[in-house]
Amino acid sequence: MAGVVGDTFPVPHKEHESKPDIIDDTEVDDNPIEEVRLTVPITDDPTQPALTFRTWVLGLASCVILAFVNEFFGYRENPLYVSSVSAQIVSLPLGKLMAATLPTKQFNVPFTKWSFTLNPGPFNLKEHALITIFASAGSSGVYAINIITIVKAFYHRSIHPLAAFLLAMSTQMLGYGWAGIFRKFLVDSPYMWWPANLVQVSLFRAFHEKEKRPKGGNTRLQFFLLVFVASFAYYIIPAYFFQAITAISFVCLIWKNSITAQQIGSGMRGLGIGSFGLDWNTVAGFLGSPLAVPGFAIINIMAGFVLFIYVLVPIAYWNNLYDAKKFPIISSKTFDSTGAKYNVSSVLNAETFDIDLDSYNNYSKLYLSITFAFDYGLSFATLTATISHVVLFHGKTILQMWKKTTAALKGQGGDVHTRIMKKNYEQVPEWWFVTILVIMVIMALISCEGFGKQLQLPWWGVLLSLAIALVFTLPIGVIQATTNMQAGLNVITELIIGYLYPGKPLANVAFKTYGYISMSQALGFLGDFKLGHYMKIPPKSMFIVQLVGTVVASSVYFATAWWLLTTIPHICDETLLPKGSPWTCPGDDVFYNASIIWGVVGPQRMFTKDGIYPGMNWFFLIGLLAPVPVWLCARKFPNQKWIELINMPIIIAGASGLPPARSVNYITWGIVGIFFNFFVYNKYKAWWARHTYILSAGLDAGVAFTGVLLYFTLQTFGVFGPQWWGLDADDHCYLASCPTAPGVIAAGCPVL
């Protein structure tokens, strides 16, 4: 589920940013980017089957399982994200098993010339890549589900299931239209090289090399199974018997009656000094597995976290900036001027579901915890820092790439990969993309204008959001295809609709989703097309897999969410859930409060002189200037290559997941990531190269399997664990969320 990162932050991709070495086209008959030449083979066997029975079975199974697991865990106290890498690893032995056991007999389809076989020969790399694309569709999430969740579980309003389904499907599928329009620029051009795909190409090639079991060791599959069994068995302890070990705070165990001590020591509600967890889900729950993140990115993220949570937040809080002491030091909730939780229903018109200005003016302006307030400031800074960083560090490269792209397109030229693809395979007709685009625009208009206009967004809002996505897809795509940096449109879209159509919470989130996610989906599709380009997968097969995968994944995400929202009593309501229940929806809580901030109250009454936080606008300027000193140092000391690894957008966005992520998540994530990607990487490089990604996938899979099993065998019947002190998945720092201003009343807190 989306947290603050997905909700407000344009997040840079964390792969290593390298400036490509470009050679003149006439030097060699190959790709002009050296990294591509070193990684991607220039051979192809067009007779290799790609869209086979094995591809459909393993691909659809991966898609459905990952979609279900990620949505199922998205509502829990510690969400779990299982990436497509898990399916990529598991599908290899399964594909080989099917190749070894299934019959090779040809089956004819009655009344047609078509025939197929369950086993067309050895399991090959193209099948494996398409299965991974299926899995990627299942693991990527459906952002619009957040809207459905806040309507049903937070605003407690009804939404027609068909309107909700059309919303989910159209937001995911609109990207095909933009992808079709821009694929000749962003896929066919050899200068749009999509660096992140080279990691995938390398991984596929490694998987399909002949592997012998090392003497005294295990094959990759055996190692995966060992880790999976160990993770499955261990997770029963933090998920059922002793949930308190998900976050442990020594400070709170010593100072049980001190608010300040617990604010400093709590890993769940405070700064987390001295806190840790003994649960893989604590490590990977909000931030993903640290094993798959490059070391330089981990250092940048942790530097941002340390500066934010141990410098900026304490200075602002204990100096009572923005009346910070009236509220918890870290919280994603919204508050009124007295320190009480903001009563949204008192300022919303019950019939029209928009803001009642008289009630708002008579009640209170909207206040945030100091951490949440600065999170929005950092979101502004991240947006401008990303633009500034890309222009300074990659501007010349991008301009050079774009000039070569347009020149190559005019001459209908291309590298060896483009020529192979055009020679060996039929291209996807333009009308396939246009047809999907037209159908999805109609579907979007029906979901917003039909069903009693439950989503509040008028037709012009839908079209404006799509126009924004259309305008930004190409420039942001060029940046991502050359630098691995993607600037999100979330902040821009929230600001635009917040000013144009204030007071409408669902209109705001729907506009943001159509504008931001359709562009993000388009770039995801284009990146997959480029991966298929490198792997020499027939374009029509790639298109079909992406299309079917997106439809199936969207349907499973929607069905899982609707099932949980309609069957779990009091889901997302911590005050009414039974003790030990994991269904607290931390990501959706952030999304809900964002809908209040940007939709109900609006940026005009939040971030101008009419609100409390006009000072946050300075972060736009801070972000714009932040990369400049790093860039100047990199130019002055060109031999000091480590300077270029200082990435200000990643540093600024470092703590962007906080909340809903907690300090303990960052601390454990950073410790594990630094241990594996520095100590193990440098001391045991061969082991790291062979086992790290498989270790990550095995740990994720074990946790996921145990969590689902516990739900269906015990939690469905209201059994969450033995009743004792260690049942709470909490660090027992109950005073950490208390206000420290005199006279403020909060439940469970002493009045100072």
N, C-alpha and C positions, 0 to 999 in steps of 0.2 A: 504494500500500500504506500501511497505517497506520503512522505514526511515533509519537513520544511524544505529539504533539498529539492525534492520533486515539485514542491509547491511554489517556491519563490526564487529559487536559485538557478542561474545559468551555470551548470557544473561543467568544468573542463574535463575532458577525458584524461585519464591518468597514465596512459602509456607514455613511454619515453618520446619526447619531442626531438626529432633529429632533422637537421636541415639536409635535404637530399643533395647528392652530388649529381649534377645534370651534365650530360655530355651532348655534343652535337649529334643530330640524328644521322649524319652521314658516316660516323665513325664505325658503328657496328649495327648489324641488322637485328636490333633488340630494343628492349625498353630503355628510355633515356634516363631512368632513375636507377642509380647503382644498387640501392637496397633491394629493388624489385629484381634486378638482374641476378643478384646473389641468392635470392630466395625462391623465385618462381621459375619452374622449368619451362622451356619453350617447346615442349613436345606435347602431343595429344594423340590419343587413340579414339577416333570418333565411333569405333565399333563397340566400345565399352558401354554396356547398358547403364542407365542412370535411374530412371523412374521405374523401378522394379517392384515386384510383390514385397520383397524385403524392405524396400524404401518406404512403401505405404504402411506396412504393419509396424515396423520399428519407429518410423517417423510420427505416425498418428498416435501411437502409444506414448512416445516421449512427450509430444505436444499436450496430450490430455493429462498425463500424470503431473507434468511440471506446472501446468495451468492450475490444476486442482490444488496441489501442494502449496504453491506460492500464495494463492488466494486464501486458502484455509488458514495458513500460518500468518497471513497479513493482519488478521484481526486480533492476534494474541499479544500478550504482555511483551514478549520478546519475539518479534516477527522473524521468520526465517526466509531467506531468499536462496533458492536452489537454481543455479545457473545452468545454461545449456551445456557447459563443460561436463557436467555429470553424465548427461545423456550421450555426449560425444565419447566419453570413456566407456560407458557400459554397452553402448550399441555395437562397438567393435567386436568383442567376443561373441555377442549374440548373433551378429551378422555372419560371422565365420561359422558358428554352430548351425545356423539355418542353411548355409552353403554346403555344409558337410552332411546334413541329414534330410533335407527336403527332396522330393522327387524332381527329376528334370523333365518330366513329361510335358508336352505341349497341349494346352487346352484351347479349343476353338470357341469363340463367342457365337452363339446361334444367330443366323440371319445376317451375319456381317463377315467381312474378310479378316476381322481381328482375331488374334490368338495371343496367348501369354503362357508363361511358365512360372512355376513357383520358385524355380532355381535356375537362373540363366548362367550359372558358372561361379567362379570365385567372387567373394565379396570384395568390391573394389572401392577405390577412393571417392569416386563420384557419388556412389550410393551413400557413403558415409557422410559426405558433405551435405547432401540433401536432407538426410536424417537430422543433421545438426541444425539446418535451417528450420526444419519443422520444430525442433526442440526450442530454438531461439524464439519462435513465435509464441510458444507456450510459456516461456520464462520471462517475457518482456513486460508483462503486466498490462492492465487496461485501466488507464487513468480515470476514465469516466465512471468507474465503479465507485470512486470516492464520492461523486455527486449523489449517486443512489444511496450510499451509506449514510451521508449526513442528512438527507431528506428523511429517511425512515428511522434512523437510530438516534439522531440528535435533534432535528426539528420536529420529529414525531408527526410528520405529514405523510399523506399517501401519494404514491406516484404510480401511474398505470404501468404494469409490467411491460407492455409492448412499447410504450414511450421510452422506458428505461433501456430496453433491449436495443431499440433503434439508435438511441444515443450512444450506447457502448459500441455498437457495430459501426456506425458511421464515423465516429471519431477515429477508430482504428484503420478504416479502409480508405478514407479520403486521401491519405498519403500516396496511394497508387497513382492518383491523377498527377500530382506534382512530380512524382518519380518518372512517369512516362514523358512528361514535358521536358525534363532536364537530363534524362539519362544520356543523351548524346554528348552533353557537356561533361557530366560528372562520372560517367562510366566508360564510354568509348575513348575518351582522351587519355593517352598514356601519362599525361602530366598531372592528372587527378588520380593519385596513386593509393590513397586510403591506407596510411601506414599501419593502422590497427589490424588490417586483414593479413598482413605479413606474419603476425603471430599465429593466426589460425592456419595459414598455409604451412608454416613450419611444423605446427603440431600435427596436422594431418600427415605430412610426410614422415614424421617420426613414428606415428602410429602404424604406418603401412610398411615400414622397413621390417625386414626379417628379424625376429627377436629370439634369442636363445636364453634359456634360464641361466642366470649367473651361478657359478659354483657356490653352494652354500647360501644362495639368495632366493628371491622370488621373482616371478614374472610380474609385469605391471598389473595384470588381472588378479593374480594371487595377492599382491600387496593391497590392491583396492578392497578385496573381500575381507582381508584381515582387519583393515582399518574400519570398514563398514560394520563388521560384527562387534568390534570393540566399542565403537561410537554408539551403536544401537544398545548394547548392554549397559554402558555407563550412563546414557542419557535418562534411563529410568530413574536414577537417583535425583538429579536436579529437576526433572519434570514431574516426579510423583512423591518419592519418599522424603526428600530433603531439599525443597525448593529454595530455601534461604541461601544455599551456596551459590545461587546465580549472582548474588552481590553480597559481599561481606565487608563491613566497615569496622575496623578496630577502634576508631575514634568514638563512634557511637556506643560501642560496647563499654567504653571506659567512662565517657561523659554522657550519662543518660538523661541529664536534666538541663543541659546547656544548649540553647538554640544556636548560638554562634559556633560552638564546637561541632554541632551536627551539620550546620550549613557548610562548614569547611570539610568535614569528613565523609558526608554521605555521597556514595557513588550513584544513587538513584535520584536524589533531589538536590544535591549540592555540588561542591567543587571536587569531591572525590579523592581528596588527599588521604592516602592510606587505605583506599578501598580496592578490592579486586574480586574476581569471580572465578568459580571452578566449573564453568559450563561453556561448551563450545558455542552455544546459542548466544551467550553474553558477548563473546568475541565477535561473532559474525552476524548477529541478528539484525542490526540496523545498518552497518557499514559494509556488509559483504565480507567474504573471506579475505584476510590480509595476505594470505599466501599467494594470491594471484595479482597483487598490486606491486609494481616496481618499487625498489627501495627508495629511490629519490622522491617518489610521490608520497610514500609513507612519511618521510622526514618533513616534506612540505606541509602535509595535512596536520601532523602532530605539532609542528611549529605554530601553525595557525590556531590549533586548539589551545596550546599552552598560553599564547599571547592573549587569546580571547578570554579563557576561563580563569586564568591566574593573574592577569594584569588588568585588562579592560573592565571586566565584570566586577571584581572586588573594589577597584577604585571608584567606579560609578555607584555601586550599591552602598558602600559604607560612607560615601559622601552624599547619599540620599538624592541622587540625580533623578529627576522625574518622579519624586516621591517614592523611590524604589523600596524603602523600608516598609511601606504599607502592604507590600505584596511578597509572595515567595521569591527567593533569589533566582530560582529556575522554575518556570511553569509555562505551559502553552495555553493556559486559560486566559480569559479576558476578565477585567475587573472594573468596578465603578470607583468613584472618588473616595468612598469610605473603606476600601479594601475588600469589600464583599464581591463575590462572583457576579459578573455583569448579567443582569436579568434581561436577556434578549427579547423574550416574549413581551416585555413591557413597552418596548419601543417598536415592535412590529405590529402592523395592522393585521389582525387575525384573518380577515377576509381576503385582502389583496396581497398579503405576504410581502409588503414592502415597508419602508421606514415611516413611522408616524413622527413627523418633525416636532410637533407640539409635545408629545410624550418624551421624545429625546431631549429637548431643551429643558424640560421640567425635571428630568432624571439626572443624567450625568454624562460627561464625556467618557470616552473609552480609554482605559488604562491597560498597560501590559506589564508583565514582569520585566525587569531590566535586561535579562538575557534575551527574552523574546523580542523586545524592542530593538536591541542592537542586532539581532538576527536580521531584521528587515533592513537596518542600515547597511549591514554587510551584503545583503542581497543587491542593494543598489551599487555598492562598491564593486562587487564581483562582476556585474554587468559591464561597467565602464572599464574595469581592469582587464577583462577579457579582450575587449576591443583594442585597448591601448597596447596590451602585451602582443597581440597578434600583429598589429601594425608595426610595432617597433622591431620585434624579433623575426617576423615572417613576412612582413610587407613586401619586400623586394622579391622574395621567392614566390609569393602568391601572384604578384603582378607578372613576373616572368612566366610562371606556369600558365596564367590566363592568356597571355599573348601567344604562347606556343599552342595552346588549346585551340584558340580561334583560327590561327594560321593552319593548323593541322586539319581542322574541320573544313576550311575553305578548299583545301587541296584534297579533301577526302582521304588524307593520309592516316597513319596510325602506326602503332608499334606492332611487333610480331604477334602479340597476344590478340589484338584487335583483328589482324588479318586472318589468324587461325580461326577465330570465332566466326567471322563473316564467311570464310571459305567452307567450314565444316558444318555449320548449323543454320537453320532458319531463324531469323530474328523475330521477336515478338511484334506483331502488328500494332501500329499506333492506336488503332480504334479499340483494341482491348482495354487500354488504359483510359481512353476517353469515355468509353461506355461505363466503366466502373465509377469514374469521376462524376458523370451525370447522375447515375443512380444514387450515389452517396450524397450528392448535394440535395437531391429530392428527398432522400431519407432524412437528412439533417433538418430540412425545412419542415417536414411532417412532424418530426419528434418535438420541435420547438413550437411550431404554430398550431399543431393539432393537440388533441387530448386536453382541451381546456386551457391551453398555454401554461401547463404546469411548470415548465422550465423557465418561464418569464422572458426568454430571449426572443425579441421580434425578428422578423425575416431579414431586416436590414442589418441586424447585429450578426446573424449567421453569415451573411454575404461579406460583411466587413471583416470578420475574423478570418474567413477563407482568403480574402484579398491580402490580408497581412501575411498569412502563411505563404501565399503564392509569391509575393514580393521578396520575402526573406529567404526562401528555400535555396535559391541559387547562390547568393553571396555567402550565406552561412555554410552551405554545402561545399563551396570552394575552400573556405577556411578549414572545415573538418577534413576534406579530402587531401589536404596538403599539410596540415599541422596536428591533427587529432584533437583540436579544440572545437567544442560546439557551444556557441552562445545561445542560451535559451530565450524564448520569447515570453516566458511566464510573467516577468515583471512588467514588460511593455504592455502586454495584453490586459493585465489587471489594472494598470494605470489608465489605459485608454477607456475601457468600459466603465471603470470606476468614476471617471469624470463625465462621460457621455450619458451614463444611465445609472446614477447612484441610487442606493436604497433598495436594490434588487439582488439579494444574495445568490439566488440560483442563476440569474442572468449573468452575473459576474463569473461564476465558476464555469458555466457552459461556454461563454465567450472565450475564456482563457483556454479551455480544453480544445475547442475547435481551432483556435488560432495557433496554439503552442504544439499540441499533440499531433495535429495533421502534418505540420512541418517536421517534427521529430520522427514520426513514422516514415515520412518520405525519405529522410536521410538514412533511416534504418534499412528501408528497402533498397536504396541506392547502394549502400555499403554492402548488402548481401549480393546485389547484382555484380558488384565489382569482385567480390569473393568468388562468385560463380565464373566470372570472366577469367580470373587467375587459375581456377581449378578446371577450366574448359568444360563446364557443365552446359548442356543445351539450354539456351535462354528460355525456350517455352517450358521446359521441365522446371527450371528455377521459378518462373512466373507462377506455374500451377501450384508448386509446393508452397510458395509464399502466400498465394491467395487462399488455398485450402487451410493452411496452417493458421492464418489470421482469423478466418471465419470460425474454425473449430476452437481456437484458443479463446476468442471473444465470447463464444457461446458457453464454454466451460467456466470461464471467469464469472460471467453473468449468473449462470445457473448456481454455481457454488456460493456466490455472494447472496443471492436471493434466498437460497436454502438456509444459510446461516442466519440471515437477518430476520427470517420469518419463523425459525424454530428454536433459537436460543433466547430464553426469556432475559430481558434487560441487557442484551448485548450492548457493549460500549458504555454502559452506565455503571461506573465503579461504585457508586453509592448503593446500588440495589443488587449487584452481583453477589452470589454466595462467596464465602471466604475460600480462597484458593483458586477461584475461577480465573482462567487465563484470558478471558475474552474482553480485554480492556480497550482495544483499538487505539493505541497511542498515535499512530500515523493519521487516522481519520479524525482524531481529536484536534490535531494541528490543522488539518484541512478545514474542519468545521470553524475553528476560530479565525482562520484566514478568510473564510466566507463572511464572517461578521465584520472583520477589519476592512476588507476591500469592498464587500458587497453591501452589507447593511449600513454601516457607518460611512464608508467610502474614503478615498484618499484625501478629498477636500477637507473632511472633518477629522483627519488623522495626522496628515503630514504637511499641513499649512498652518498659518497663524490661528485658524479656527480650531485646531486640535492641540494635542499635547506634544507631538513629536516633530515639529518643523525642522529641528536640528538634524534629523536623520538625512535630510537632503544634501548635507555637506559630504555625505559618503559617496555621492556621485563623483564629486571632484577628487576626493581622496583616492578612489579607485582608479580614476583616470591618470593620476600622477604617480601612483605607487610603483608601476613597473619602470619608470624613467630612471631612478638611481641604479637599479639592477642593470638596465641596458647600457647606461654610461660606464659602469664598472666593467661590464663584459667587453665593451669596445676599448677601454683603456688597458685592460689586462687580458688580451685575447688568448694567451697561453693558459690561463686559469679556467679550464673548461667547467669546473664545478660551479662557477658563477652563473652560467646559463641554465643550470639545473634549479636555480632559485626561481620558482614560478609563482609570481604574486597572485594571479587569480586562484590558484589552488590554495595558497596560504590564507588568503582572505576568506575563501569558502571553506577553510579547514574545519571550522566548528559549525558549519551550516546545518548539520544534522541534529543539532542540540537546541531545543527539543525537536522530535520525540526521543532521539537517542539520549543516553545519559552519560555522565562522566565516566562511569565504570566501563561502559562499552568502548569509549575512546581509549581509556588507559590499557585495558586488556588487549584491544585490537592493535594498539601501537607496540606493546611489549612483544606479542606474538609475531607481528609483522617484522619488527626490527631483528628479532632473534633469527627468524628463518631467512630473511632477505639480506642480512648482513653477516651474522655469525656463521650460520650453516652454509650460506652461499659462498663465503670466502674460504671456509675451512674444509667443507665437504662438497665441493662444486659438483662432482659427478653424481653424488646421491641427490643433491638438490635438483639437478636437471632431470633426473630419472623419476623422482618420487613426489616432488612438491605439489604439482597440480592434482595428482592422483590422491595424495593425502587429503587435500582440500575437498575434493569431490566425495571421498569416502566418509569424511567427518560430516559433511552436509547431508549425505544420503542417510546415514545412520540416525541422525537427529530427526530428520523428516519422517522416516519410517516409524520410529518410536512414538513420535508425537501423534501421528495419525492413528496408530494402533491403540494408544492410550485413550484417544477420544472415543473411538468406536467401541472399546471394551469396557471403559470405566466412566469417562466424563459424561457420556451421553446419559448415564443413569445417575448423575449428580455426585459421583465419587471422584474427588479431586486429590485425595491423599489422606494419610493418617492425621488425625487431629492432634497437633502438637505445635510447639513454638516454631519449629523449622518448616511449617507448611507454607507460610507466606513467602512468595518470590520477592523478597524485600530485604533491605539491609537494616531494618528496624531503627531507622533514623527518623522517627515520626515528627520530631520537632524541626527538622530541616526545612520543611515547607511553611513554617510559621512566619508571620510578619514580625518585624522588630521595632515598628513605630509605636509610640505610646497610644493606648486607647483603642487600637484596632482589634476587633473581635473576629476570631476565626475558629472553626470547630476543631476541638482537640488541642488548642493552643492556649498557653497562659496569656492573660492580658497584662501588658507591661505598663 
